[in-house]
Amino acid sequence: MIASNNFEIETLNAVCRQAKISGKLSGENINELYELFGQRFTKALDALKENRVKKYVFNPSTRVVWIVIGRERDYLIIPEAEYCTCDDFYFRVLDKKIHMCYHLFAQKIAQNLGWFEIIDTNDRNYDMLMKEWKKTSDKDEIY
């Protein structure tokens, strides 16, 4: 499984490099990613088409937080750590069944192609938003 995951990531990185240069995903790129990732790619592409990838920039600190709006809630993404707060990450990525959830996949493509919304906000909102994004379900209470 690890060798397969390395191939997946190498392929995704190569496609992202090509797409960044051309400014788009080619039909060949789309086919290659679908063959490799299946439904995860389809879901990531849907998230991109629906403008559900957000880059929050907090000012004046210039802290950046990536969010992907999912079906259940907003998911916090930490691209440098390849981390997501979704259940798929906890149950499939950490168990090494897959390398990344579709939220991470969408964020990676969005960052490379500039397909995301930038939300500028004040540092005063950081703690409140992070508390919201770190919730494990909509049933969690925020105090």
C-alpha positions as CSV (number, residue, x, y, z in Angstrom):
1,M,0.0,0.0,0.0
2,I,2.8,2.4,0.8
3,A,4.4,2.1,-2.7
4,S,1.0,2.7,-4.2
5,N,0.5,5.8,-2.1
6,N,3.9,7.1,-3.1
7,F,3.0,6.6,-6.8
8,E,-0.3,8.4,-6.2
9,I,1.4,11.4,-4.6
10,E,4.1,11.6,-7.2
11,T,1.5,11.5,-9.9
12,L,-0.6,14.1,-8.2
13,N,2.4,16.4,-7.7
14,A,3.4,16.0,-11.4
15,V,-0.1,16.8,-12.6
16,C,-0.2,19.9,-10.2
17,R,3.1,21.1,-11.6
18,Q,1.8,20.7,-15.2
19,A,-1.5,22.3,-14.4
20,K,0.2,25.3,-12.6
21,I,2.3,25.9,-15.7
22,S,-0.7,25.7,-18.1
23,G,-3.2,27.2,-15.6
24,K,-5.6,24.4,-16.1
25,L,-6.2,20.6,-15.7
26,S,-6.1,19.1,-19.2
27,G,-8.4,16.3,-20.2
28,E,-5.4,13.9,-20.0
29,N,-4.7,15.1,-16.4
30,I,-8.4,14.6,-15.4
31,N,-8.4,11.1,-16.9
32,E,-5.1,10.2,-15.2
33,L,-6.3,11.5,-11.8
34,Y,-9.7,9.7,-12.1
35,E,-8.0,6.4,-13.0
36,L,-5.8,6.7,-10.0
37,F,-8.1,8.2,-7.4
38,G,-11.6,7.4,-8.6
39,Q,-14.3,8.9,-6.4
40,R,-11.9,10.9,-4.3
41,F,-10.9,12.8,-7.4
42,T,-14.5,13.3,-8.5
43,K,-15.4,14.7,-5.0
44,A,-12.3,16.9,-5.1
45,L,-13.3,18.2,-8.5
46,D,-16.8,18.9,-7.3
47,A,-15.5,20.9,-4.3
48,L,-13.3,22.9,-6.7
49,K,-16.2,23.6,-9.2
50,E,-18.5,24.6,-6.3
51,N,-15.9,27.0,-4.9
52,R,-15.8,25.2,-1.5
53,V,-12.0,25.6,-1.0
54,K,-11.3,28.7,1.2
55,K,-8.1,30.4,2.2
56,Y,-8.6,32.5,5.3
57,V,-6.0,35.2,5.8
58,F,-6.0,36.8,9.3
59,N,-4.8,40.3,9.6
60,P,-2.6,41.9,10.7
61,S,-0.8,38.6,11.6
62,T,-1.1,37.2,8.0
63,R,-1.8,33.8,9.5
64,V,-3.4,31.5,6.9
65,V,-5.9,28.8,7.4
66,W,-7.3,26.5,4.7
67,I,-10.9,25.2,4.9
68,V,-12.8,22.9,2.6
69,I,-16.5,23.1,3.0
70,G,-17.8,19.5,3.1
71,R,-21.2,17.8,3.2
72,E,-21.3,17.7,7.0
73,R,-19.3,20.7,8.0
74,D,-16.2,22.8,7.3
75,Y,-12.9,20.9,7.4
76,L,-9.7,22.4,8.6
77,I,-6.8,21.6,6.3
78,I,-3.1,21.8,7.2
79,P,-1.4,21.3,3.8
80,E,2.2,21.2,5.2
81,A,1.3,18.3,7.5
82,E,-1.1,16.7,4.9
83,Y,-3.8,16.9,7.7
84,C,-7.6,17.2,7.6
85,T,-10.2,17.1,10.3
86,C,-12.6,14.8,8.4
87,D,-13.5,11.3,9.4
88,D,-12.0,9.8,6.3
89,F,-8.6,11.2,7.4
90,Y,-8.9,9.5,10.8
91,F,-10.2,6.2,9.6
92,R,-8.5,5.7,6.2
93,V,-5.5,8.0,5.9
94,L,-4.1,7.3,9.4
95,D,-4.7,3.6,8.9
96,K,-2.7,4.0,5.6
97,K,-5.6,2.7,3.5
98,I,-5.3,5.9,1.4
99,H,-2.8,8.7,1.3
100,M,-5.2,11.6,1.4
101,C,-8.9,12.4,1.7
102,Y,-10.7,14.4,-1.0
103,H,-10.5,17.6,1.1
104,L,-6.7,17.5,1.0
105,F,-6.8,16.6,-2.6
106,A,-9.1,19.5,-3.4
107,Q,-6.9,21.9,-1.4
108,K,-3.7,20.8,-3.1
109,I,-5.2,21.3,-6.6
110,A,-6.8,24.6,-5.6
111,Q,-3.5,26.0,-4.2
112,N,-1.6,25.0,-7.3
113,L,-4.2,26.5,-9.7
114,G,-5.4,29.4,-7.7
115,W,-8.9,27.9,-7.6
116,F,-9.9,29.1,-4.1
117,E,-11.6,32.0,-2.4
118,I,-9.5,34.3,-0.2
119,I,-11.3,35.5,2.9
120,D,-9.6,38.3,4.6
121,T,-10.6,38.7,8.3
122,N,-9.3,40.2,11.5
123,D,-7.1,38.3,14.0
124,R,-9.9,38.9,16.6
125,N,-11.9,36.2,14.7
126,Y,-9.1,33.6,14.8
127,D,-9.9,31.9,18.1
128,M,-13.7,31.7,17.5
129,L,-13.3,30.3,13.9
130,M,-10.6,27.8,15.0
131,K,-12.9,26.5,17.7
132,E,-15.7,26.1,15.2
133,W,-13.4,24.3,12.6
134,K,-11.9,22.0,15.2
135,K,-15.3,20.6,16.3
136,T,-15.6,16.9,15.7
137,S,-19.3,17.1,14.8
138,D,-22.2,19.5,14.6
139,K,-23.4,18.1,17.9
140,D,-20.4,19.5,19.7
141,E,-21.1,22.4,22.0
142,I,-19.0,25.5,21.8
143,Y,-18.4,27.3,25.1
